[in-house]
Amino acid sequence: MARLSTAVVMLLLVASGSIATSACAEAVRAQTAKPLATVKRPIAGGALFLCEESQCVAQSPTGRTYSARACRELARAIGRISSFEKGDDKFSGDQLDRCNRDYPSGPQ
């Protein structure tokens, strides 16, 4: 019985640590090349983005949200991305070019 209790306690500690880590995750932000006509809520990189005017923010990013693939998914949903960042980390011009390669003027 003691082993089961220890295992349950360990599982709860791991789970609570995971929840705390995701709650403290830094937002991923994107800027669109052109303002959006309406509010959009696309999913990219496993996270929900809220996009208003020229700004998109994923408040609860996953480990995949700040990635080249997520940037391409977002560009497909809302159009060209002019900046993509998480905290002090920002995509370079070359990374943004690759992100926007298939979406030069926005979604079709």
C-alpha positions in Angstrom: 0.0 0.0 0.0 2.9 2.4 0.8 4.3 1.9 -2.7 1.0 2.7 -4.3 0.7 5.9 -2.2 4.2 6.9 -3.1 3.5 6.3 -6.8 0.3 8.4 -6.6 2.1 11.2 -4.8 4.9 11.2 -7.5 2.3 11.2 -10.3 0.5 14.2 -8.7 3.8 16.1 -8.3 4.7 15.5 -11.9 1.3 16.5 -13.1 1.2 19.6 -11.1 4.7 20.5 -12.4 3.5 20.1 -15.9 0.5 22.3 -15.3 2.7 25.0 -13.7 5.1 24.9 -16.6 2.5 25.3 -19.2 0.8 28.1 -17.2 4.1 29.9 -17.2 4.8 29.4 -20.9 5.8 32.6 -22.7 3.3 33.8 -25.3 4.1 33.4 -29.0 3.4 36.6 -31.0 3.0 37.3 -34.7 2.4 40.4 -36.7 0.6 40.3 -40.0 1.8 42.1 -43.0 -1.7 43.6 -43.5 -4.4 44.2 -40.9 -7.1 41.6 -40.7 -10.7 42.7 -41.6 -12.1 40.5 -38.8 -11.0 38.8 -35.6 -9.6 35.3 -36.3 -8.8 32.4 -34.1 -6.5 30.0 -36.0 -4.8 27.0 -34.5 -1.1 26.7 -35.4 1.6 24.6 -33.7 -1.0 23.1 -31.4 -2.1 26.4 -29.9 -5.0 28.8 -30.4 -4.0 32.2 -31.6 -6.2 35.3 -31.2 -5.6 37.6 -34.2 -7.0 41.1 -34.2 -6.0 43.8 -36.6 -2.2 43.1 -37.2 -1.5 41.2 -34.0 -1.7 37.5 -33.2 -1.0 36.0 -29.8 -1.0 32.4 -28.5 -1.2 32.8 -24.7 -0.9 29.0 -24.1 1.7 27.8 -26.6 2.8 24.2 -26.8 6.4 23.0 -27.4 5.5 23.2 -31.1 4.1 26.7 -31.3 7.3 28.6 -31.8 8.4 26.7 -34.9 8.8 27.1 -38.7 5.9 24.7 -39.2 3.6 26.7 -36.9 4.6 29.9 -38.7 3.6 28.4 -42.0 0.3 27.1 -40.5 -0.5 30.6 -39.3 0.4 32.2 -42.6 -1.9 29.7 -44.4 -4.7 30.8 -42.1 -4.3 34.5 -41.9 -1.8 35.7 -44.6 1.8 36.9 -44.6 3.6 37.1 -41.3 5.9 40.1 -40.8 7.2 39.0 -37.4 7.1 35.8 -35.3 8.6 35.8 -31.8 8.6 34.4 -28.4 10.1 36.6 -25.7 13.4 37.9 -27.0 13.7 35.2 -29.6 12.6 36.4 -33.1 12.5 34.8 -36.5 15.1 36.2 -38.9 14.3 37.6 -42.3 15.2 34.3 -44.0 13.0 32.3 -41.6 10.1 34.7 -42.3 10.7 34.3 -46.1 10.4 30.5 -45.7 7.3 30.9 -43.5 5.6 33.0 -46.2 7.0 31.3 -49.3 3.7 29.6 -50.2 1.4 32.5 -49.0 2.7 35.7 -50.7 -0.6 37.5 -50.5 -2.5 35.6 -47.8 -4.9 32.7 -47.8 -6.7 31.8 -51.0 
